[in-house]
Amino acid sequence: MAKKPSESQRRIINKKARHEYHIHETVEAGIALTGSEVKSLRDGRAQLNEAFARINSYVVTLYGLHIDPYPPATDRNHEPLRNRRLLLHRRELRKLTPAVAEAGRSLIPLSIYFNKRGLAKVELAVVTGKKKYDKRQDIRKREHKREMDRAAFRRR
């Protein structure tokens, strides 16, 4: 019998997003999927690296999300790079639309996961791109924190 994957294994994370962008706000959205896509996501076989979302007249669409084909699905398999519709309440859309309309802002998925009810959810963020010096500064802060933690650990 196969082991059930833990919660952290099922979460698909866009690791580059926090390095490449300043995150202003996040929102949780549902995602419309086919059966083979759900099975593939449960196996953790997807990439969010190049994914982004757009709002077009109260419809949010996710582009560039690659979900690997599910081998047992054979002839009923999905197209790996198809555009997927995101499900948001209208009040959330009204809040996001002006935030994204500002110059230099966009919608980027941070992670895909399954909630307690077993529904696939996408964590979207309103972001602006970081400059090269911002990235360097973040790396310096991270290294400094690491050194402080090591020094504290050695003292114990």
N, CA and C atoms as an extended XYZ file, in Angstrom:
468
Properties=species:S:1:pos:R:3:atomname:S:1:resname:S:1:resid:I:1 pbc="F F F"
N         0.843       -1.179        0.000 N   MET     1
C         0.000        0.000        0.000 CA  MET     1
C         0.889        1.244        0.000 C   MET     1
N         0.575        2.192       -0.858 N   ALA     2
C         1.374        3.411       -0.980 CA  ALA     2
C         1.116        4.340        0.204 C   ALA     2
N         2.195        5.022        0.638 N   LYS     3
C         2.051        5.968        1.733 CA  LYS     3
C         1.387        7.241        1.234 C   LYS     3
N         0.570        7.829        2.086 N   LYS     4
C        -0.082        9.091        1.765 CA  LYS     4
C         0.941       10.216        1.892 C   LYS     4
N         1.066       11.086        0.873 N   PRO     5
C         2.046       12.168        1.004 CA  PRO     5
C         1.652       13.146        2.095 C   PRO     5
N         2.636       13.669        2.799 N   SER     6
C         2.348       14.626        3.865 CA  SER     6
C         1.923       15.955        3.255 C   SER     6
N         1.440       16.855        4.103 N   GLU     7
C         0.939       18.160        3.645 CA  GLU     7
C         2.034       18.957        2.945 C   GLU     7
N         3.261       18.932        3.479 N   SER     8
C         4.347       19.702        2.874 CA  SER     8
C         4.763       19.138        1.528 C   SER     8
N         4.619       17.824        1.318 N   GLN     9
C         4.969       17.219        0.040 CA  GLN     9
C         3.945       17.583       -1.028 C   GLN     9
N         2.706       17.776       -0.637 N   ARG    10
C         1.662       18.083       -1.607 CA  ARG    10
C         1.664       19.539       -2.040 C   ARG    10
N         2.307       20.392       -1.304 N   ARG    11
C         2.333       21.823       -1.622 CA  ARG    11
C         3.373       22.087       -2.700 C   ARG    11
N         2.959       22.709       -3.790 N   ILE    12
C         3.863       23.064       -4.880 CA  ILE    12
C         4.163       24.547       -4.726 C   ILE    12
N         5.444       24.880       -4.572 N   ILE    13
C         5.836       26.235       -4.219 CA  ILE    13
C         6.635       26.876       -5.348 C   ILE    13
N         6.370       28.148       -5.584 N   ASN    14
C         7.143       28.950       -6.521 CA  ASN    14
C         8.303       29.552       -5.737 C   ASN    14
N         9.443       28.869       -5.722 N   LYS    15
C        10.567       29.265       -4.885 CA  LYS    15
C        11.192       30.585       -5.319 C   LYS    15
N        11.156       30.875       -6.608 N   LYS    16
C        11.788       32.093       -7.112 CA  LYS    16
C        10.985       33.351       -6.785 C   LYS    16
N         9.691       33.204       -6.545 N   ALA    17
C         8.814       34.366       -6.406 CA  ALA    17
C         9.254       35.304       -5.284 C   ALA    17
N         9.568       34.775       -4.129 N   ARG    18
C         9.943       35.635       -2.999 CA  ARG    18
C        11.306       36.300       -3.214 C   ARG    18
N        12.133       35.708       -4.068 N   HIS    19
C        13.438       36.302       -4.385 CA  HIS    19
C        13.311       37.368       -5.478 C   HIS    19
N        12.430       37.139       -6.432 N   GLU    20
C        12.316       38.014       -7.597 CA  GLU    20
C        11.361       39.199       -7.400 C   GLU    20
N        10.416       39.111       -6.445 N   TYR    21
C         9.355       40.114       -6.340 CA  TYR    21
C         9.162       40.616       -4.914 C   TYR    21
N         8.679       41.866       -4.804 N   HIS    22
C         8.172       42.407       -3.540 CA  HIS    22
C         6.697       42.001       -3.475 C   HIS    22
N         6.279       41.352       -2.410 N   ILE    23
C         4.898       40.888       -2.278 CA  ILE    23
C         4.110       41.921       -1.480 C   ILE    23
N         3.018       42.436       -2.071 N   HIS    24
C         2.205       43.460       -1.432 CA  HIS    24
C         1.018       42.872       -0.679 C   HIS    24
N         0.306       41.944       -1.319 N   GLU    25
C        -0.815       41.275       -0.655 CA  GLU    25
C        -1.040       39.921       -1.294 C   GLU    25
N        -1.657       39.014       -0.531 N   THR    26
C        -1.937       37.683       -1.048 CA  THR    26
C        -3.419       37.379       -0.923 C   THR    26
N        -3.874       36.450       -1.748 N   VAL    27
C        -5.269       36.016       -1.730 CA  VAL    27
C        -5.306       34.545       -2.135 C   VAL    27
N        -6.253       33.808       -1.556 N   GLU    28
C        -6.422       32.396       -1.880 CA  GLU    28
C        -7.528       32.263       -2.928 C   GLU    28
N        -7.263       31.495       -3.978 N   ALA    29
C        -8.234       31.304       -5.049 CA  ALA    29
C        -8.377       29.817       -5.339 C   ALA    29
N        -9.578       29.431       -5.738 N   GLY    30
C        -9.789       28.071       -6.211 CA  GLY    30
C        -9.290       27.975       -7.638 C   GLY    30
N        -9.154       26.752       -8.138 N   ILE    31
C        -8.685       26.559       -9.506 CA  ILE    31
C        -9.533       25.478      -10.172 C   ILE    31
N        -9.972       25.751      -11.402 N   ALA    32
C       -10.796       24.797      -12.152 CA  ALA    32
C        -9.873       23.809      -12.856 C   ALA    32
N        -9.947       22.534      -12.466 N   LEU    33
C        -9.069       21.502      -13.001 CA  LEU    33
C        -9.858       20.319      -13.540 C   LEU    33
N        -9.219       19.530      -14.399 N   THR    34
C        -9.803       18.267      -14.846 CA  THR    34
C        -9.312       17.162      -13.912 C   THR    34
N        -9.859       15.975      -14.042 N   GLY    35
C        -9.520       14.868      -13.147 CA  GLY    35
C        -8.063       14.470      -13.188 C   GLY    35
N        -7.498       14.373      -14.391 N   SER    36
C        -6.094       13.959      -14.500 CA  SER    36
C        -5.155       15.029      -13.947 C   SER    36
N        -5.558       16.305      -14.017 N   GLU    37
C        -4.740       17.380      -13.450 CA  GLU    37
C        -4.708       17.280      -11.936 C   GLU    37
N        -5.830       16.961      -11.329 N   VAL    38
C        -5.896       16.824       -9.872 CA  VAL    38
C        -4.992       15.679       -9.415 C   VAL    38
N        -5.064       14.558      -10.117 N   LYS    39
C        -4.235       13.400       -9.758 CA  LYS    39
C        -2.746       13.749       -9.863 C   LYS    39
N        -2.383       14.454      -10.914 N   SER    40
C        -0.999       14.838      -11.114 CA  SER    40
C        -0.541       15.826      -10.041 C   SER    40
N        -1.409       16.774       -9.667 N   LEU    41
C        -1.076       17.718       -8.597 CA  LEU    41
C        -0.911       17.009       -7.260 C   LEU    41
N        -1.750       16.034       -6.993 N   ARG    42
C        -1.629       15.278       -5.732 CA  ARG    42
C        -0.298       14.544       -5.659 C   ARG    42
N         0.241       14.163       -6.829 N   ASP    43
C         1.566       13.538       -6.874 CA  ASP    43
C         2.682       14.574       -6.778 C   ASP    43
N         2.315       15.877       -6.833 N   GLY    44
C         3.304       16.941       -6.737 CA  GLY    44
C         4.052       17.183       -8.031 C   GLY    44
N         3.418       16.890       -9.165 N   ARG    45
C         4.089       16.995      -10.464 CA  ARG    45
C         3.602       18.217      -11.232 C   ARG    45
N         4.110       19.387      -10.827 N   ALA    46
C         3.765       20.642      -11.503 CA  ALA    46
C         4.877       21.655      -11.262 C   ALA    46
N         4.972       22.648      -12.162 N   GLN    47
C         5.957       23.712      -12.024 CA  GLN    47
C         5.263       25.062      -12.127 C   GLN    47
N         5.578       25.934      -11.178 N   LEU    48
C         4.991       27.274      -11.120 CA  LEU    48
C         5.956       28.372      -11.556 C   LEU    48
N         7.162       28.018      -11.978 N   ASN    49
C         8.213       29.010      -12.216 CA  ASN    49
C         7.807       30.125      -13.169 C   ASN    49
N         7.185       29.819      -14.276 N   GLU    50
C         6.862       30.822      -15.290 CA  GLU    50
C         5.397       31.247      -15.250 C   GLU    50
N         4.666       30.864      -14.229 N   ALA    51
C         3.224       31.117      -14.184 CA  ALA    51
C         2.908       32.547      -13.755 C   ALA    51
N         1.801       33.067      -14.273 N   PHE    52
C         1.281       34.381      -13.897 CA  PHE    52
C        -0.220       34.381      -14.144 C   PHE    52
N        -0.917       35.347      -13.562 N   ALA    53
C        -2.371       35.440      -13.718 CA  ALA    53
C        -2.747       36.805      -14.275 C   ALA    53
N        -3.889       36.837      -14.973 N   ARG    54
C        -4.427       38.088      -15.510 CA  ARG    54
C        -5.908       38.175      -15.208 C   ARG    54
N        -6.384       39.406      -15.027 N   ILE    55
C        -7.808       39.648      -14.809 CA  ILE    55
C        -8.374       40.255      -16.078 C   ILE    55
N        -9.366       39.570      -16.667 N   ASN    56
C       -10.049       40.063      -17.868 CA  ASN    56
C       -11.545       40.054      -17.607 C   ASN    56
N       -12.124       41.206      -17.389 N   SER    57
C       -13.571       41.367      -17.164 CA  SER    57
C       -14.146       40.333      -16.195 C   SER    57
N       -13.700       40.402      -14.962 N   TYR    58
C       -14.176       39.542      -13.870 CA  TYR    58
C       -13.889       38.056      -14.079 C   TYR    58
N       -12.909       37.729      -14.890 N   VAL    59
C       -12.443       36.354      -15.038 CA  VAL    59
C       -10.934       36.370      -14.832 C   VAL    59
N       -10.462       35.575      -13.882 N   VAL    60
C        -9.026       35.494      -13.617 CA  VAL    60
C        -8.518       34.204      -14.242 C   VAL    60
N        -7.478       34.324      -15.072 N   THR    61
C        -6.923       33.176      -15.774 CA  THR    61
C        -5.467       33.014      -15.391 C   THR    61
N        -5.066       31.766      -15.163 N   LEU    62
C        -3.685       31.439      -14.813 CA  LEU    62
C        -2.983       30.915      -16.065 C   LEU    62
N        -1.896       31.560      -16.448 N   TYR    63
C        -1.129       31.190      -17.631 CA  TYR    63
C         0.208       30.601      -17.209 C   TYR    63
N         0.735       29.688      -17.996 N   GLY    64
C         2.094       29.197      -17.794 CA  GLY    64
C         2.274       28.161      -16.710 C   GLY    64
N         1.211       27.692      -16.078 N   LEU    65
C         1.316       26.629      -15.074 CA  LEU    65
C         1.469       25.303      -15.808 C   LEU    65
N         2.556       24.595      -15.552 N   HIS    66
C         2.794       23.311      -16.208 CA  HIS    66
C         2.456       22.178      -15.246 C   HIS    66
N         1.421       21.406      -15.583 N   ILE    67
C         1.050       20.222      -14.812 CA  ILE    67
C         1.350       19.013      -15.689 C   ILE    67
N         2.255       18.150      -15.226 N   ASP    68
C         2.650       16.983      -16.009 CA  ASP    68
C         1.458       16.086      -16.303 C   ASP    68
N         1.452       15.428      -17.470 N   PRO    69
C         0.379       14.462      -17.770 CA  PRO    69
C         0.397       13.321      -16.749 C   PRO    69
N        -0.779       12.783      -16.454 N   TYR    70
C        -0.910       11.685      -15.505 CA  TYR    70
C        -0.894       10.381      -16.302 C   TYR    70
N         0.164        9.564      -16.195 N   PRO    71
C         0.314        8.392      -17.066 CA  PRO    71
C        -0.878        7.419      -17.097 C   PRO    71
N        -1.515        7.081      -15.970 N   PRO    72
C        -2.641        6.138      -16.054 CA  PRO    72
C        -3.881        6.688      -16.773 C   PRO    72
N        -3.932        8.009      -17.030 N   ALA    73
C        -5.117        8.593      -17.658 CA  ALA    73
C        -5.191        8.296      -19.153 C   ALA    73
N        -4.127        7.867      -19.772 N   THR    74
C        -4.014        7.521      -21.202 CA  THR    74
C        -4.717        8.522      -22.121 C   THR    74
N        -5.821        8.128      -22.755 N   ASP    75
C        -6.457        8.974      -23.772 CA  ASP    75
C        -7.228       10.151      -23.188 C   ASP    75
N        -7.517       10.155      -21.909 N   ARG    76
C        -8.271       11.251      -21.290 CA  ARG    76
C        -7.355       12.230      -20.547 C   ARG    76
N        -6.103       12.297      -20.978 N   ASN    77
C        -5.143       13.168      -20.316 CA  ASN    77
C        -5.356       14.624      -20.702 C   ASN    77
N        -4.801       15.517      -19.932 N   HIS    78
C        -4.949       16.953      -20.138 CA  HIS    78
C        -3.757       17.521      -20.908 C   HIS    78
N        -3.917       18.739      -21.403 N   GLU    79
C        -2.823       19.461      -22.046 CA  GLU    79
C        -2.000       20.111      -20.934 C   GLU    79
N        -0.688       19.876      -20.872 N   PRO    80
C         0.112       20.337      -19.734 CA  PRO    80
C         0.132       21.852      -19.512 C   PRO    80
N         0.125       22.658      -20.572 N   LEU    81
C         0.269       24.108      -20.413 CA  LEU    81
C        -1.003       24.891      -20.701 C   LEU    81
N        -2.157       24.280      -20.586 N   ARG    82
C        -3.390       25.000      -20.910 CA  ARG    82
C        -3.650       26.108      -19.883 C   ARG    82
N        -4.412       27.124      -20.295 N   ASN    83
C        -4.788       28.203      -19.384 CA  ASN    83
C        -5.874       27.693      -18.450 C   ASN    83
N        -5.752       28.014      -17.170 N   ARG    84
C        -6.712       27.522      -16.182 CA  ARG    84
C        -7.422       28.684      -15.510 C   ARG    84
N        -8.716       28.516      -15.312 N   ARG    85
C        -9.531       29.558      -14.705 CA  ARG    85
C        -9.394       29.504      -13.191 C   ARG    85
N        -9.235       30.675      -12.588 N   LEU    86
C        -9.174       30.770      -11.131 CA  LEU    86
C       -10.525       31.248      -10.618 C   LEU    86
N       -10.909       30.756       -9.460 N   LEU    87
C       -12.226       31.026       -8.902 CA  LEU    87
C       -12.089       31.940       -7.690 C   LEU    87
N       -12.608       33.159       -7.841 N   LEU    88
C       -12.575       34.148       -6.768 CA  LEU    88
C       -13.961       34.746       -6.586 C   LEU    88
N       -14.246       35.204       -5.367 N   HIS    89
C       -15.484       35.920       -5.131 CA  HIS    89
C       -15.398       37.294       -5.800 C   HIS    89
N       -16.538       37.831       -6.166 N   ARG    90
C       -16.557       39.116       -6.862 CA  ARG    90
C       -15.939       40.226       -6.013 C   ARG    90
N       -16.180       40.201       -4.698 N   ARG    91
C       -15.605       41.254       -3.848 CA  ARG    91
C       -14.074       41.167       -3.835 C   ARG    91
N       -13.519       39.948       -3.904 N   GLU    92
C       -12.070       39.799       -3.974 CA  GLU    92
C       -11.541       40.342       -5.301 C   GLU    92
N       -12.290       40.099       -6.379 N   LEU    93
C       -11.907       40.620       -7.696 CA  LEU    93
C       -11.924       42.142       -7.712 C   LEU    93
N       -12.948       42.721       -7.102 N   ARG    94
C       -13.041       44.185       -7.034 CA  ARG    94
C       -11.870       44.777       -6.265 C   ARG    94
N       -11.388       44.067       -5.276 N   LYS    95
C       -10.253       44.524       -4.484 CA  LYS    95
C        -8.937       44.359       -5.260 C   LYS    95
N        -8.802       43.246       -6.011 N   LEU    96
C        -7.564       42.965       -6.732 CA  LEU    96
C        -7.383       43.806       -7.991 C   LEU    96
N        -8.480       44.096       -8.694 N   THR    97
C        -8.390       44.782       -9.985 CA  THR    97
C        -7.638       46.115       -9.901 C   THR    97
N        -7.991       47.028       -8.981 N   PRO    98
C        -7.212       48.278       -8.914 CA  PRO    98
C        -5.778       48.061       -8.427 C   PRO    98
N        -5.551       47.053       -7.578 N   ALA    99
C        -4.202       46.792       -7.077 CA  ALA    99
C        -3.276       46.356       -8.205 C   ALA    99
N        -3.804       45.569       -9.134 N   VAL   100
C        -3.003       45.082      -10.249 CA  VAL   100
C        -2.893       46.135      -11.349 C   VAL   100
N        -3.870       47.044      -11.419 N   ALA   101
C        -3.872       48.069      -12.466 CA  ALA   101
C        -2.749       49.091      -12.293 C   ALA   101
N        -2.201       49.208      -11.087 N   GLU   102
C        -1.098       50.142      -10.863 CA  GLU   102
C         0.107       49.726      -11.700 C   GLU   102
N         0.888       50.696      -12.118 N   ALA   103
C         2.041       50.433      -12.977 CA  ALA   103
C         3.047       49.511      -12.297 C   ALA   103
N         3.505       48.517      -13.014 N   GLY   104
C         4.548       47.621      -12.516 CA  GLY   104
C         4.070       46.492      -11.634 C   GLY   104
N         2.775       46.379      -11.401 N   ARG   105
C         2.259       45.303      -10.538 CA  ARG   105
C         1.662       44.179      -11.377 C   ARG   105
N         1.759       42.972      -10.854 N   SER   106
C         1.169       41.825      -11.530 CA  SER   106
C         0.742       40.772      -10.506 C   SER   106
N         0.045       39.748      -10.987 N   LEU   107
C        -0.426       38.645      -10.144 CA  LEU   107
C         0.443       37.419      -10.406 C   LEU   107
N         1.046       36.894       -9.354 N   ILE   108
C         1.921       35.735       -9.460 CA  ILE   108
C         1.447       34.673       -8.465 C   ILE   108
N         1.366       33.389       -8.889 N   PRO   109
C         1.023       32.334       -7.925 CA  PRO   109
C         2.241       31.990       -7.062 C   PRO   109
N         2.039       31.941       -5.756 N   LEU   110
C         3.117       31.583       -4.832 CA  LEU   110
C         3.143       30.085       -4.568 C   LEU   110
N         1.955       29.475       -4.475 N   SER   111
C         1.906       28.036       -4.214 CA  SER   111
C         0.553       27.468       -4.619 C   SER   111
N         0.541       26.150       -4.798 N   ILE   112
C        -0.693       25.401       -5.039 CA  ILE   112
C        -0.739       24.316       -3.976 C   ILE   112
N        -1.885       24.156       -3.353 N   TYR   113
C        -2.020       23.170       -2.292 CA  TYR   113
C        -3.470       22.688       -2.225 C   TYR   113
N        -3.704       21.671       -1.420 N   PHE   114
C        -5.043       21.151       -1.188 CA  PHE   114
C        -5.460       21.513        0.232 C   PHE   114
N        -6.644       22.113        0.383 N   ASN   115
C        -7.104       22.490        1.719 CA  ASN   115
C        -7.644       21.269        2.462 C   ASN   115
N        -8.174       21.469        3.653 N   LYS   116
C        -8.649       20.361        4.478 CA  LYS   116
C        -9.802       19.603        3.828 C   LYS   116
N       -10.578       20.295        2.991 N   ARG   117
C       -11.702       19.647        2.302 CA  ARG   117
C       -11.270       18.921        1.033 C   ARG   117
N        -9.972       19.019        0.698 N   GLY   118
C        -9.447       18.330       -0.471 CA  GLY   118
C        -9.568       19.118       -1.763 C   GLY   118
N        -9.846       20.421       -1.666 N   LEU   119
C        -9.975       21.258       -2.857 CA  LEU   119
C        -8.632       21.903       -3.188 C   LEU   119
N        -8.318       21.982       -4.483 N   ALA   120
C        -7.062       22.598       -4.920 CA  ALA   120
C        -7.191       24.112       -4.808 C   ALA   120
N        -6.212       24.734       -4.189 N   LYS   121
C        -6.200       26.183       -4.005 CA  LYS   121
C        -4.878       26.749       -4.505 C   LYS   121
N        -4.926       27.989       -4.972 N   VAL   122
C        -3.737       28.712       -5.428 CA  VAL   122
C        -3.581       29.937       -4.550 C   VAL   122
N        -2.379       30.169       -4.040 N   GLU   123
C        -2.101       31.377       -3.282 CA  GLU   123
C        -1.519       32.391       -4.263 C   GLU   123
N        -2.309       33.428       -4.568 N   LEU   124
C        -1.900       34.473       -5.502 CA  LEU   124
C        -1.355       35.669       -4.742 C   LEU   124
N        -0.411       36.370       -5.349 N   ALA   125
C         0.147       37.563       -4.723 CA  ALA   125
C         0.195       38.704       -5.725 C   ALA   125
N        -0.106       39.906       -5.242 N   VAL   126
C         0.088       41.117       -6.025 CA  VAL   126
C         1.532       41.531       -5.769 C   VAL   126
N         2.338       41.619       -6.843 N   VAL   127
C         3.773       41.829       -6.691 CA  VAL   127
C         4.304       42.926       -7.609 C   VAL   127
N         5.476       43.434       -7.249 N   THR   128
C         6.275       44.266       -8.144 CA  THR   128
C         7.665       43.650       -8.190 C   THR   128
N         8.332       43.784       -9.310 N   GLY   129
C         9.654       43.190       -9.474 CA  GLY   129
C        10.706       43.885       -8.630 C   GLY   129
N        11.656       43.110       -8.124 N   LYS   130
C        12.765       43.668       -7.356 CA  LYS   130
C        13.883       44.085       -8.300 C   LYS   130
N        14.612       45.099       -7.901 N   LYS   131
C        15.820       45.509       -8.618 CA  LYS   131
C        16.976       44.632       -8.147 C   LYS   131
N        18.067       44.664       -8.889 N   LYS   132
C        19.218       43.831       -8.566 CA  LYS   132
C        19.764       44.139       -7.168 C   LYS   132
N        19.814       45.420       -6.794 N   TYR   133
C        20.355       45.778       -5.477 CA  TYR   133
C        19.445       45.294       -4.349 C   TYR   133
N        18.115       45.232       -4.595 N   ASP   134
C        17.193       44.688       -3.586 CA  ASP   134
C        17.486       43.216       -3.335 C   ASP   134
N        17.752       42.488       -4.407 N   LYS   135
C        18.048       41.058       -4.283 CA  LYS   135
C        19.340       40.844       -3.504 C   LYS   135
N        20.346       41.663       -3.823 N   ARG   136
C        21.634       41.549       -3.112 CA  ARG   136
C        21.463       41.854       -1.624 C   ARG   136
N        20.656       42.858       -1.343 N   GLN   137
C        20.413       43.240        0.051 CA  GLN   137
C        19.718       42.092        0.803 C   GLN   137
N        18.754       41.440        0.167 N   ASP   138
C        18.079       40.299        0.789 CA  ASP   138
C        19.049       39.160        1.064 C   ASP   138
N        19.961       38.919        0.132 N   ILE   139
C        20.953       37.858        0.318 CA  ILE   139
C        21.867       38.200        1.492 C   ILE   139
N        22.293       39.467        1.582 N   ARG   140
C        23.139       39.895        2.704 CA  ARG   140
C        22.426       39.695        4.039 C   ARG   140
N        21.155       40.091        4.102 N   LYS   141
C        20.384       39.929        5.344 CA  LYS   141
C        20.286       38.458        5.734 C   LYS   141
N        20.007       37.618        4.750 N   ARG   142
C        19.855       36.177        5.010 CA  ARG   142
C        21.173       35.593        5.516 C   ARG   142
N        22.297       35.964        4.887 N   GLU   143
C        23.605       35.457        5.317 CA  GLU   143
C        23.960       35.961        6.715 C   GLU   143
N        23.659       37.221        6.996 N   HIS   144
C        23.929       37.782        8.315 CA  HIS   144
C        23.121       37.048        9.391 C   HIS   144
N        21.860       36.787        9.110 N   LYS   145
C        21.010       36.069       10.062 CA  LYS   145
C        21.555       34.655       10.299 C   LYS   145
N        22.007       34.009        9.234 N   ARG   146
C        22.573       32.674        9.342 CA  ARG   146
C        23.818       32.680       10.231 C   ARG   146
N        24.689       33.679       10.036 N   GLU   147
C        25.890       33.788       10.856 CA  GLU   147
C        25.548       34.017       12.321 C   GLU   147
N        24.550       34.862       12.582 N   MET   148
C        24.129       35.120       13.967 CA  MET   148
C        23.575       33.848       14.605 C   MET   148
N        22.794       33.096       13.866 N   ASP   149
C        22.240       31.842       14.391 CA  ASP   149
C        23.344       30.842       14.698 C   ASP   149
N        24.347       30.766       13.814 N   ARG   150
C        25.474       29.859       14.048 CA  ARG   150
C        26.258       30.255       15.285 C   ARG   150
N        26.495       31.553       15.455 N   ALA   151
C        27.232       32.038       16.630 CA  ALA   151
C        26.461       31.732       17.902 C   ALA   151
N        25.156       31.942       17.869 N   ALA   152
C        24.318       31.647       19.041 CA  ALA   152
C        24.329       30.150       19.349 C   ALA   152
N        24.334       29.334       18.319 N   PHE   153
C        24.333       27.888       18.513 CA  PHE   153
C        25.661       27.429       19.114 C   PHE   153
N        26.780       28.020       18.655 N   ARG   154
C        28.094       27.665       19.179 CA  ARG   154
C        28.238       28.044       20.650 C   ARG   154
N        27.606       29.144       21.070 N   ARG   155
C        27.678       29.588       22.467 CA  ARG   155
C        26.997       28.604       23.409 C   ARG   155
N        25.935       27.992       22.921 N   ARG   156
C        25.207       27.042       23.781 CA  ARG   156
C        26.080       25.885       24.028 C   ARG   156
